[in-house]
Structures are given as C-alpha cells and as structure tokens.
Amino acid sequence: MSNIIRLHMATPYNKTTYNNPFIFDNKPSNHKYLLSRINGAATGLRNNFSIFKHKAQTCDDQTISTQRRSGNYKPPIWNNNFVQSLHSEYKDERYLRRADEIKVKVKMLLDEEMDYIRRLELVDDLERLGISYHFDDKIKQVLNHIYDDQGIKYYDPMDLYSTALRFRLFRQHGFSVSQDVFDRFKNEDGGFKASLRDDTKGLLELYEASFMSTQGEKTLELAKEFATKFMKKKIDDDHENIEEHLSLLVQNALDLPLNWRSPKLSSRWFITNAYEKRKCLNPTVLEFAKLDFNIVQATHQQELKHVSRWWEQTGLAEKLPFVRERLVECYLFTVGGILFEPQYGYERITITKVNSFVTAIDDIFDVYGTFEELQLFNDVIQRWDIEAMDKLPNYMQICFLALNNFVDEMAYHVFKEQGVFIIPHLRKSVTTNS
C-alpha cells in the first residue's frame, strides 16, 4: 500500500513558496471565533474608510479629475478553469479507510514503553509531519506526564539535544520552563562551551529552542547567536560529514526557524526531505503522514473550487477588472496562517471571501475610485444604506450589493446553526473601528 502513496502539489507554473511567520493556536468553537477573524480581516476595510474620512475633512477644494488609474496587476496564474480542473483520488473511500486503520496504529505508538526522550521525539515528529492534530488529547497527556515526572529532575545532567528538545516542546505547549536549564552548557565567561560546536544535532535543537524566547531572556538570545554561527560554519566547512537528513534540516532551519513556519505547509518538505531520508524512520508513521497530507489536500481543493465558483458568480472580476484577483492566495492564507484541519472548512471558505472583499475594496480606494465616488461609497458603507445605493456608480453598486449579500449569508448560517443574530455585529466590524 505504501508504495503507491505519493504527495501531490498542484503547481501550474514554478512559484515561490511563502511561509507565514505567524502561527495561530486558536481553533473555532463558535461564532465568536469567526467574528474575531472577520474583525481582523476587516481592519483593512476600516483603515481605508478611516483614512478617507480624515482626507475628506482636510482636503482643499479642487477640481477632481475623472481619469482612472491602473494598478497594472497581473492576471491570476490560478484562474477558475484551472482550479476547477483540480482532481484528487484521495477522497475515495479506500484511502479514508486505510488512513483510519493506520491512525489507530500510530496512536498505539504513543502508548508504548519507551524513555521520555524517545517519546518527545515521537511527539516532535508527529507535529512536523503535520499529523499531530489527530492525537491532541493523547499528546497533552504524554507531555503532562513527562513534565510532572521530570519537573524536579529537570536539572539532572543531560546532553544539549535532550535539554533543548524538552525545553522547546514544553514551551510550545504552554508549560513553564526557565531558560536557566541551559546554564550548565555555559563556560565561566557566560558563553556557551566550545565543546558544543561539533554537536550538530544539539546545535540545531538549541537554535530551534531559542525562538521560543520571551522578551529579555538573554540566555536564549545568546543561544541563538551561538547556534546560528556554528551551524553555518558546519554547513560551509564540513557538510559532507553530516547525515543527509540532518544537513537538510540545518539548512532549512537557517532559512526559516520551525516556530515561524506554517505546520501543514512545511510538513510536505519534512516528509520528503527529512523524515523519509532517516535510517530509523517508522514506516507506519510515514505512510499515515503521506496519506493524511493527500487526503487533507483533496479537501482543500474542493473548498478552493467552491470559493472560485462563488467569485465567478459574484461577477466582481468582470465588473471590477481593475482589482487584484488573488482568491487562491487568500485561501492559502487560511490554510497556512490560521487553520488547516479538515473540519474547519466553513471557516476557511468564509475568511477567504472576507479577504477577497478586503482586496477588492482596497483597490477601489487606492487605485480606481475618484474622490467624489469614494465619498459616496464611504457614506453608504458607514450608514449601510441599501436605498442610497443608487447614488453610486455601477461598479460600486455591484461591490456593495455583493458585500451586503455576503454579510446576510454569514448571518443566516450562524443563526441557523447557533440561533444567534449577528448582522449588526458583522456590519459594525466593517464600518467602525471599535
């Protein structure tokens, strides 16, 4: 079975992969989460309206030119036809059934008898492979047990790798761990010992741990400088003596540390370039990671098709040809920067639509609209007055009507699912700064 499992990545052209340095731990549990995300995305809208109101109050009377500007935006490389052509076989029942079977086996690994460092390494692997979300409760249980059992013994002699790994994982999961655990690796001058320079594995883990620092933690700042310097030196001068998967991990970390990466977007790289090249990999874990990646990607593709059809149906691309069409990028932001788990499809779709409106209205203000038009548009938005819409030019009418319909659509969904009427809150998130 594992021989036919492969990783797919839909790429019509060569593209740069962008990594978002912000990782959000929040998971949507009710309409309040969605409203908080909409409020954040709507900041761009509010800023435009606020800036415009300030300009309207301070601008001298002058003749307004009706000459239209152009942002010279390039057309999207992922057009609707391409998006609709995406296909994945991993929605088939046979793959879903196989994934469920292997998931049970992987969960059993967390229950096996092993020393706590091996257990922490397993947790770390599951997180880097992008499959830890299946075992959140079990991982919390494992970490709590290790923390409670090892807390008093934390200052026992340990190697740099083990200390840094435990420090990083505990901090990553919200446990209180002092930077003082690294003091044993310092010399009399307060710097890190020279003997650590050849410990590539330990340096890498120290480097990653240093990015879990809080303000004013001098030891971790020193650790970052020390690890960065000697990892670069190791790669430049002695890379042939480093195991291939470790060398790749070092280079990848120097490019962007683990804590700044999107877990799911970086998991593909880790599967193929690091974990699969290990001598001691677990084939069951590897098979599950590949299956899960492809199954989740198939889910994301279906959602992307949905929002692409929605964008076409709004007619905004046709009626507002001057705006940027960045639908795929808006969707990718939700996957990479906010949440990727399959069960949060509605949230991803909704936030993608919000960001698409933010982009369109931003271009109306920054590129196309005249001063007088923007005054009218701002007034209609601030008062949310459908009847006053006929005062707007055609391109603003369709934009405002599409926005109004979208707000009503969101409100209907929340009322149907949770019995909460949120239209006033949705409108307020767009029209005010409070």
C-alpha positions, 0 to 999 in steps of 0.5 A: 500500500505504501508504495503507491502513496505519493504527495501531490502539489498542484503547481501550474507554473514554478512559484515561490513558496511563502511561509507565514511567520505567524502561527495561530493556536486558536481553533473555532468553537463558535461564532465568536471565533469567526467574528474575531477573524472577520474583525481582523480581516476587516481592519483593512476595510476600516483603515481605508474608510478611516483614512478617507474620512480624515482626507475628506475633512482636510482636503482643499477644494479642487477640481477632481479629475475623472481619469482612472488609474491602473494598478497594472496587476497581473492576471491570476496564474490560478484562474477558475478553469484551472482550479476547477480542473483540480482532481484528487483520488484521495477522497475515495473511500479506500484511502479514508479507510486505510488512513483510519486503520493506520491512525489507530496504529500510530496512536498505539505508538504513543502508548508504548514503553519507551524513555521520555526522550524517545517519546518527545521525539515521537511527539516532535515528529508527529507535529512536523509531519503535520499529523499531530492534530489527530492525537491532541488529547493523547499528546497533552497527556504524554507531555503532562506526564513527562513534565510532572515526572521530570519537573524536579529532575529537570536539572539532572545532567543531560546532553544539549539535544535532550535539554533543548528538545524538552525545553522547546516542546514544553514551551510550545505547549504552554508549560513553564520552563526557565531558560536557566536549564541551559546554564550548565552548557555555559563556560565561566565567561557566560558563553556557551562551551566550545565543546558544543560546536561539533554537536550538530544535532544539539546545535540545531535543537538549541537554535530551534529552542531559542525562538521560543524566547520571551522578551529579555531572556538573554540566555536564549538570545545568546543561544541563538547567536551561538547556534546560528554561527556554528551551524553555518560554519558546519554547513560551509566547512564540513557538510559532507560529514553530516547525515543527509537528513540532518544537513537538510534540516540545518539548512532549512532551519537557517532559512526559516526557524520551525516556530515561524513556519506554517505546520501543514505547509512545511510538513510536505518538505519534512516528509520528503526531505527529512523524515523519509531520508532517516535510517530509523524512520517508522514506516507506519508513521510515514505512510499515515503522514503521506496519506493524511497530507493527500487526503487533507489536500483533496479537501482543500481543493474542493473548498478552493473550487467552491470559493472560485465558483462563488467569485465567478458568480459574484461577477466582481472580476468582470465588473471590477477588472481593475482589482487584484484577483488573488482568491487562491492566495487568500485561501492559502492564507487560511490554510497556512496562517490560521487553520488547516484541519479538515473540519474547519472548512466553513471557516476557511471558505468564509475568511477567504471571501472576507479577504477577497472583499478586503482586496477588492475594496482596497483597490477601489480606494487606492487605485480606481475610485475618484474622490467624489465616488469614494465619498459616496461609497464611504457614506453608504458603507458607514450608514449601510444604506441599501436605498442610497445605493443608487447614488453610486456608480455601477461598479460600486453598486455591484461591490456593495450589493455583493458585500451586503449579500455576503454579510446576510449569508454569514448571518443566516448560517450562524443563526441557523446553526447557533440561533444567534443574530449577528448582522449588526455585529458583522456590519459594525466590524466593517464600518467602525473601528471599535 
